[in-house]
Amino acid sequence: MKQFSVIIIGGGARGWAYAKPMRGMPEKFKIVGVAEPDEHRRNDFKKNLNLPDEALFASWEDILARPKMADIAVIATMDDMHYAPAMKAIELGYHLLLEKPVAQTEKECTDIANFARKRGVSVLVCHVLRYTPFFKKVKSIVESGKIGEIMSILHVEAVGDLHQTHSYIRGNWHSEKETTPMLLAKSCHDLDIIQWLIDKPCKKVSSFGELTYFTEANAPAGAPVRCADGTCPVADSCTYNALNVYYHDKNNQWFRSAATRGIAKHNPPTDEEVMEALKTTDYGLCVFRANNDVVDHQVVNMQFEGGATASFSMNAFNKGGRYIRIFGTKAEIYANMSDTTIHMYDFDTRRSQEIPVQETTEESIVGGHGGGDTGIVCDFYEYLAETYTGSSIADIQTSVANHLIGFAAEEARHTDTVVDVDSFFEKHHYKNEYPKK
């Protein structure tokens, strides 16, 4: 069995999401280097992967300044730091596992795809939903022909109110200018799922949405800029009081760790470190007085070759989760990603059927993103080893095409128009082909 050597660029939560399953497959992967500017995270990787000091680098520039030292580079940096390390790694001949979104602009996305093709390297974008047992099962039902030809899809990305306030108001993805539009940052793989299921090129797209609720106009009278100021008149009743979300709730270590990045010297962070973060970083801001500019709700409507349609909704005002309804000529599917079964209603028998997603749903086995993080690592290995026989893999050309649909949707939203996708692709010197021939 071939073993692939790996470097990790970006030692945050997403970098670890791929490094962890790789660590569990030592016969397939060997991690030989990590680049991460945060010393504490870098040392966590050193400890968890038993790496020597010479395998640790403070920046992507440092690790990629060396001659090629591995087969694969995992790029899990922030959105605005995908393009430069990806292009350099491709130049050096690395195969890439590239965190979504591919890059911040249409040109950067197409540059990466074109350069990868020119250099003959494989780039797999982390559309992890494709690799979950849930969506693999949905895809297999569609491919079986049981529902006939897809006429329409209704897909919902329920972001969750706390996830929205943590990541897209206070957190790393609060600014469209600094990262990408939320549609790309959060849901480019939802757009990918829709096109993967319909399996035809998207031809038209429209979109509506904006930042409506989490604005200063809705701030309670007298609310301070920071929740920790102690002067908020609605502190006891506010759902999003940062003190309650980060300081008093000791069980939510994901939130506490994210809020104290660059501050915490302990794992898990101490109360004192959390309080310092609430007093000095955006995680302590009132959600109605933050400097966020991304949408809190958005819909995207798509028409595909042959006439099939799809409607995608992404919004903050819910518990969280993903739901999909697929309307075929022979049957209808309704599925909730948090369920263990998929519901199918057959038009001939007039009966409903519950189809199991998988044999086990234990978190220790499934892992993050409903099994998608581990799934993409497993499939990437088979893809590079040339033993892959599944249908989940999408090459960089396909991924960039799906990103361009997202950018087209953003153009439609900002201009209040229906965008012709073929023309949009032509403008960016890219072919609207799906699946890639």
N, C-alpha and C positions, 0 to 999 in steps of 0.2 A: 504494500500500500504506500502510495506516495505521500510524503509529508511536505506541506507548504510552510515556508517561513513567513512571518508576518511582522510588520511594524504598525503601531497604533499612533495616529496623529490626532490628539485631542483626548485627554484622559478624564473627561467628565462622565456623566451618567450614560450617554450614548456610546462613548468609547468602551466603557465597561460592559454595556449590554451585549456587545459583540465579543469582547475579550473573554468574558466569563464562559460562554459555551465553548469557545476555542480552547480554553484551559482544560475543559472537561473532555476534549478529544485530542489527547497528546499524540496519538498515532497519525492524526490528520494535520494538525497545526502546531507550530512552535513560534511563540511570540518572542522576538529577539530585540525589540526596541520600542520605546515609548517616548513621545514628545508631548509635554504638557507644561505650560508656564507656571501653574500653581504647584508650589513645592510639596504641599501636603498631599494633593492628589497624585502627584508623581511618585511620592514615597509609598502611597497606598498600592499603586501598581507594582512597585518594586517588591513590596512585602507579599502581595497576593499572587504574584507571578514568579517570585524568587529570581528576580533579575539582578545582574551585577550593576554596579554604578556606571560602568561604561555603556550600558544599554539605555541610560536615561538622558533625555535631552530637554532643554528648556523651551524650545520653539520648533515649529515645523521647518524653519529655515535651517536650523542646526542639523536636524536629522537628514534633511534632503540635500545638504551641502556635501555629504559623504557620497562616495560611489554607491551604487545600488547594493543594499545589504539584505534584501529579502525578496520573496516572490510577490507578496501582497502588501499593499498599504491600505489600512482602514482609515478613512478621513472622517472624523467625527468632531470637527471643530464647529464653531458657531457659523451661522448661515453666511455671514459676510467674509468668512475665511475658508470657503470651499474652493473658490476658483484658482487662486494662486498655488496652493499646495497640490491641487489636483493636476494642474497643467505641468508643474515641475515633476511630480511623480510619474506622470505619463511619459514625459521626456526621458526620464531615467529608465523606463521600461517596466514599471510596476503594474500589475493588475490591481484594480481598485475596488474596494467596497466603500461606496461614497454615500454618506448620510444625505437624506433629503433635506431641503430642496437642493437640486444640483448646483445652482448658483443664483445670484441676485437679479440677473437681467437675461433677456432673451439671447443677446449676443454671447454672453459668458456661457450659457447652457450649450448653444450650438458650437461654440469654440471647443468645448470639452469633448463633445460627441465627434466632431470632425477630426480633432487631434488624436483621439483614441483610435479611430479607424485608420488614420494615417500611420500611426505607430504600431498597429497590430496588437494592442493590449485589450483585455476585457475590463469593462467598467460596469459594475452592478450597483444600481442605485437602490437605497434601502427603502423601497416600497414594501415594508414588512407585512402589510395586510395580505398581499398575495401568498405569503408563506404560512399563514395561519391555518390550522385544521378547519376552522370555520369557513373561510373563503375558498379553500381548496375543495371543500365539500360542495359549496354553492356552485363553483365552476364545474365540478364533475356532474352535478345534476343538469346544468345547462347543456353541457357537452353530450349528455346521454340522449338528448332529444325529447325527454319526458315532458318538457313544458312547451315544446314546439319552438317557433321563431319568436324571439323577444320583440315585443311591440313597444314596451316602455319600462323604465326603471324609476322608482322613487327611493332615494338613498338619503339618510339623515346622519350627520355627524353631530351628535349631542355632546358639545365640548364639556359641559358641566360648569356651574357658576363658580365654584372654588378654583377649578383648573383655569378658567378664564382669568380670574382676578390674580391668580398666582403667576401664570406664565405670560399672559397677554395684556395685562394692565400694569402689574408691578415688576414682572420678570423680564427675561432676556428677549422676548419677542413682542415687547410692547410698542415698538416703533417700526413702522413700515419702511422708513428711510434707512434705519440702521440694519435691518435684516431683510425681510421680504414681506409682501402683502400676506395677511393671515391665511388667505386661501391657499397660497403656495406653502407657507411655513407649516400649517396644520393639516391641510387637506389635499395636497397634491397627490397623495396616494389614494384618496377616495375617488378623485377624477380618474386616476389610473385604473382602479377597480371597475368603474363603470365602463370604460372603453374596453378593458380586458374581457368583460362579460359579453358586451354587445359585439365585439370583435370586428368592428368596421370603423372607418374614419369618421370623425366628427366633422360636420359641415357648417353648422351655424351655432352661435352661442350668444346668450344674453345673460345679464346678471344685475341684481339689485341688492343693496345692503349698505349699511353705514354704522358708525358709532353713534348709538342713540341714547343708551341709558347711563353708561359709566362716564359721565361728563360732569363738569363743574356746575352746570345748570341744575343738576339733580343732587348736589351736595346738601346735606342737612344744614340748616341755619346754624352758624356758630361752629361748624366742624373745622378743626385745625388741619393743617397740611399733613401732619404726622399723628398717627393714632397714639403713639407713645407720649405725646405731649401732655396727656392726662386732663385735657380741658374739653373733650368732645361731649356735648350734651346728650348724644345718643349712643355712647360707648357701650352701655349695658345691653342695648337691644340691636345693635348693628351686626348683621350677619357677617360682615367682612372686616370687623375690627381686627387689625393686625396682631394685637396682643393676644386675642383668643386663638387666632389661626396659627400663629407661630410660637408664641411664648407659653401660653397656658396649656395648649394641646401637646403633650410630650410624646404622643403616639405617632404623630405625623412626621417621621424623621425625613421623609423625602422633601417636604416643604422646609423644614428646619435646616437641613443640609444645604439646600439650594440657596436659601436666604443668607447663609453665613459663608458662602464661598469667598475666599480671599481674606476672611477674618478668622474663621475657626482654626484652632490649633489642636482640637480634640475631635474624635469621632466616636460617638455622636457629639455634636456641639453642646457646650454648656449653656445654661440659662443666661449667663453673663455675656457670652458671645452672641446669642440670639438677640439680647436686648441692645447690644452695640449695633448690630445690623439694622434693627428697627429704628434706631436713632440716626443712622448715617447713610442708609441705602434706600433704594426705591421700594424695597419690601416693607418698609414702615409707613409708606404713604397711604393716605386716605384714597380709596379706589375712585372717588369722585373728584379728587384733586391731583391725580397723577399726571404724568406727561405722556400718556398713551395716545396713539392715533389710529390703531387698527380697528376694524369693524367688530361689533359684538353680535351681529347677525348678518347673514348673506345667503341668497339663493342663486343658483346657477341653472339655467335651462339650456339643454343641448339637443340638437337634431343631428342624426347620423345618416350616413349613406344608406339608402333603402327606405328611409322614412321613420325609423325607430327614434323615440325621444327619451330623454332622461331629465329628471329634476333632482338637484342636489341641494340640501339645506344644511348649513353650518351655523349653529347659534349657541350662545352661552347660557340660555335660560332653561336649565334642566339639570337633572342629576348626573347625566353623562352616559355615554354609550354610543353604539352604532346600530342602526336599523335599516334593513333593506327590503323592498318589495319589488318583485320582478313579475311583470305581466306578460305571459306568453300566449301563443295561439291555442295551446292545448291545456295549459295549467298555469296556476299562479303560485308564486313562492312568497312566504313572509318569514323573515328571519331576524332575530335579535342576537347580536354577537355575544351577549352574556348568557344566552340559553345553551342548553346541551342538545337541543333538537331544532330542526328546520321544518317548518310547516309547508306542505304542498297541497293545494286543492286542485283535483283533476276534473276537467269539464265533462269528460265522458261518463265517469262513474258517479259524479256529484258527491265524492267523498274526499275527506281530508286525510292526509297521511303525515305522521311525524317521523322524520328521518334523523337518526343519531348523527351528531357531528363527528365524534370520535369515541374511542374506547375509554379514555381517561381524561379527566379535566383537573387532575391534581396540579396545583400551582408549581410544585417542585419540578414537575415534568413539563408542563406547558410553558412556563416562563413568561417574560414580558411581552406585551402587545399580543396577548392571546396565543402565544407560541410563535409569533412571527419573528422575533429576534433570533431565537435558536433555529427556526426553520430556514431563514435566509442563509445563515452560516452553513448549515448542512447542505443546502442546495448549491451554494456557491462552490463548495468543495467538489461536489459531483460535476458541476459545470466545468471547472478548471481541469478536473481529472478526466473529462470527456466520457463520463459514465451517466450523465443526466438523461432521464427519460420522462420527466414530468412536464407540466405546462405552465408553471408559475414564473419561470425565469423571463425577464424582459431585459434586452440589451440596452445600452445607453441611448441608441437611436430611438427606440420605442419610448423610453423614459422621458427624453427631451421632447418628443412629440406631445406627450401628455402634459408636460410643463407648459408648453406653448399654448395649449388649450386654456390653462389657468391664466396665463398672461393675457390671452384674448378675452377671457371673461372679465378680467380687471379693466381692460380697455372698454369693453361694453358697459361696465358699471360706471366708469368715470365719464363716458360720453353719452350715456343714455341711448345706446344704439344696439342693433343686432349686428354682430360681427361675422363676416364671411370668413370662415376658418382657412379655406384654401388661399384666399388673398392675404390673410395675416401671415401664413407660413411663407408665402412667396416673398413678402416684404422682408422676412428674416432669413431668406435664402435657404429654406428648408422644405423638404417634400412632405406633404400630408399623406403618408402611407401607413396603413395599419391593417393587419399585422405587417411587420417589415418583411418584404419579399426577398 
